[in-house]
Amino acid sequence: MQSVLNLGKTTVTTCTFLRAASTSLQGKGPLKTNWKENVVYLYQFPRPANRQPNLSPYCLKIETFLRANRIKHEVVGTWLTLRQSPRGLLPFIELNGQQISDSQVIVWKLQKHFDLDDKLEGSDRGTARAVERMIDLSTNYALLVDKTVNNAHLLLARQVSNLPLPSFLTNYLAKGFSQTARKRVNGVLGKLDVAEQKELLRRDIRAIDDILGDKKFLFGDRITSVDCSVFGQIGAVFYLPYRQQISDLLEDDFPRVRAYCDRIRQHYYPEWRDD
């Protein structure tokens, strides 16, 4: 799964330059020509203004995976890379001159190349796969409602997104962004009403809480790729500087899940602090 900042038809004029500047490079080999062996080059959206590593859950997932497994890497954050991706989406990586996209595939390829294993067996392995698909599909789109559909104007504001655009333009683009996000949500979850959407998210977070229990990570004392997926989805939304349903759920009903996210953030992102 990947994340794309798609602002709809309203951005055609705004993005013309970006697309033209990058089209000639798309699909023509690595962008990093002087790459170093076994160094991962992570291409993702630029760092946002609110100090989060990334607003994209899939970008946050991959960077967390790299940090958790101590894989040497370099982050390349620029809007121009969006159209230079093999699939036109972010994140993607380059490893030894090869481009790899789709966050799920990226994890598989990195695990194979660096001989990494979550060391899960039997029911734990089955549960991990089920959680991974739930968090990247059901939970992702349930979170998208508050994050983007209802609050696109806050998400795209320069003080959050760091978009190099004036406020009148981001406010204008936010309308199209919200409509696009609504279509994506309805296409995956169906046209649920507000109460049904909230119940869906509650059930997903409760499932995480049930599996987590009082453990440090979902499957014990060792972080797994699934923890990176869960943190990517929840962390990219919960730590935004505006309240959403996930804020109430973690603060009031599921404190263990909040503490779990805080642990991952503090351990793997010591530089990520709120002023």
N, C-alpha and C positions, 0 to 999 in steps of 0.2 A: 504494500500500500504506500501511497505517496500523498503529498500535499501540494496543492497548486493555488496560487493567489490569482483567481480568475475574477476580474472585475466586470465581466460582461461586455456588451456591445459599446457601452459608454467609454471604454478605454481604448478603442481602436485608434483614435487620433493620438492619444497620449503615448501609446506604446509603439507607435510606428517606428520611431527611431531605434528603440531597444530591439525590436524584432529584426529590423534591417541590419543592425550592427552585428547580430549574432547568427543570422541564418546561414551565412557563408561558412560558419564553423561547425554547424550541427552535423553530427554523425561522421565527422572526418578525423576521427582519432582523438587522442588525449589533448586536453587544453594545456596541461602541464608538460611541456616538452623536455624540461630538464629534471624529470622526476627521479626520485631516489628509490632504490629497491626496498620493497616492503613498507614503504611509507604510504599511508592512506591519505588521499586528498579529498576532503569532504566539501562538496559544493552545496550550499544552502542559502536561504534568504539571509540578508544582512542582520547583524545583531539589532534587536529593537531598542528603543530609547529607554524602556523601563527596566533595563538590566537583565531581563530574561535572556537565556542563551538563544532562544528562538521562539517565534510565535507558532511555528508549524509543529504539530505533535510528532510527525514522522522525522523531521530534522532533529528534534530534541531526542527522540528515541535512538537514532543512530549515533549522535554525539555521546550520549550516555553509555551506549554499548562500547564505543571506542575507549572512553575513559575507564569504564568498569573493568575492561580486559587489558588495560595498559598497552593498547596498540598505538604505536607512534603515528601521529596524524597531524595534518594541517587543515585548518578550516578556511575555506574560501567563500566569503560572503559578498555577493554582488547581484544586483537585479539582472544584469546581462546574462548570467549563467542560466536563467530560466529557460531561454530558448536554445541554449547550447546543450541541454540535457538530451540523452538518447531518446527519451520519451516526451520531452517538452515539459517535464515536471521536476520538482525538487523534493527530497534530496537525490543526489547521485554521487558516486565516488569514482575515483580513479586509483587503481592499484596496479603497479608495474606496467603502466601504459594502457591498461584496459579500463574502459568505462563500464560501470555497473549501476543500474537504476532499479527502483522499487525497493522500499525499505525492507520488505520481507526477504527479497532475493539478496539484498546487500548483506543481511545478517547471515543467511545460509552460506554465501560465498566467503565471507570473512571467517566463519566458523571452520569451514573446510580448509581454507588457505593457512590459517594460523593454528590449526589443530585444536580448536576449542570445542568444549562439550558441556552442556548444561548438567550432565550427569543425572538425568532423570530417567526413571524406569517405570514400567507398568502404569498404574492409575495416575501417578504424578505426571508422567509424560503425556497421557491422554488429557488430563486436566489442563496442563500447560497449553496444549494446542487449542483446546476449547476456549480458554481465557484469552489467548492471543487473537483469535478470530472475533470473539465478542468485543474486546476492547477496541480493535481496529475498525470494526464495522458498527455494531449497535451503539456502543458507548461513544464512539467518535461523532456519530451523527446526532445523538442525543445532546452531547455537549455543544455541538455546532449551533444549536438553536439559540442559546443564550449568548454564546461567544460572538456569533456573526449575524444570524438572522435578526435578532432583536437589538444588537448593539454594534452594528457595522461601523457606525459613525465614531464610536469610541475606539474600536479596534484599529481603524485606519488613521486616527488622529496622529499627527506627527509625534506627540509626546509619548505615544505607545509604539506605533509601528516604525517610526523613524523614516517614513516615506518622504522623499525629497520633493514634496508638493505643498502648495499653500493650502490653508484650511478650507477655503471656499471650494477648492477642487476636490479635496478628500471627502468633504461632506456630500458633494455632488456624486462622486463615484460610489460612495457608501450605499446609495439607494440601489444601484445596479448590483453591487456586491451582495447586498442582503437578498435581493430577488433571486440571484443565481444560487445562493446558498439554500434558500427555501426550496427551490426546485430539486436540488440535490438531496436534501433531507426528505422531502416527500417521495422522491424516487426510490429511496432505500427503506424508509420507515413507514411509508404510507401517510395519508393525511390524518395523523393523530391530532386530537385536540390538545389543549395546553395541559390539562390534567393527566391525560394519557402519556404525553411526552415526559412529564415529570415522574410519573410512576415507572416508566421504562428506565430512566436514568437511576432512580432509586434502587430498582431491582439489580441493575448492573453493579452499582457500587456496593450494595449489600452482598452480592456474590463475591466480590473482591475481599470484603471484610470477613466473610465466612471462611474463605480459603486462608487468608492471612492469619487470623486468630491473634495470638500473642507472639508470633514468630518475627524475626528481624526482617526477613523477606518472605515472599509467597511460599517458597518451598524449603525454608530453613535459614541457616546462617550465611548462605552463599547466594549472591545475586545471580540471576539468570537473565537470559534474553527477554523472557516474558516480563520480568520486573522492569526492564528498560522500556518495553512497549506500554505497560501500565503507567509508568511515570511520565512517559512522553505525552500520552493523551491527557492525563489529569493535570500534570504540571504545566502544560502549555495553556491551560485555561484557569486553573485555580489561582495561580499567582498573578493573574492580570489585575490591574488597579481599578477594577469595577466589580461590584457584587453580582453574583449569578446564583442559580440554583445550587451549583456544586459548592459554592461557598457555604451555604446553609447546611447542606448535607454533611460536609466534612467537619464543620465546626460544631454542629449540634447533634448529629446522629451517628457519625462514623469517625470518632476521634482517632481510632487506631489507623485508619487509612490516611488521615492527615499526618499523623506522626510518622508513618511509613514514608510518605512523600517527602516530608521534611528531612528525614534521615538521609534519603538518597541525595536530595539537594545539597545538604550541608557537607556530606562526605565527598561527593564527586564534583561539586561546584563550590568550593570554598570561597571563590571570588564573587559569587552571586549573593549579594547582600542588599537589603533594603535600607535606604538612607533614612 
